[in-house]
């Protein structure tokens, strides 16, 4: 049965200095975008409830769907692979996230 199959997990140790440098640069871009988002979240959330957002190039993009918002962000900042997306719930509410 398809349900009984276990997924294959492959782990690789990356030691190539070029690949490590690329990963570090991407992580730094992500951290810059995240810091920008944290600094502006209080302004972003009330204005864009019910929308998807993407932060790229330390700039906010907003659209109705993830596909649309990614297209906007990629068009404006194609070099930024440290972008991230999210969704702002329509209603403000307390949420409990647990595993």
Number of C-alpha atoms within 10 A of each C-alpha: 4 5 5 6 7 7 6 6 5 5 6 5 5 9 8 8 9 10 11 12 11 11 14 12 14 16 15 13 19 21 15 18 23 18 13 17 20 11 11 12 11 10 10 16 17 13 10 17 15 16 18 21 26 26 25 29 21 20 14 18 19 21 18 13 13 16 10 15 22 22 15 17 23 17 10 14 16 12 11 18 16 20 24 16 16 13 18 16 13 12 9 10 7 6 6 6 5 4 3
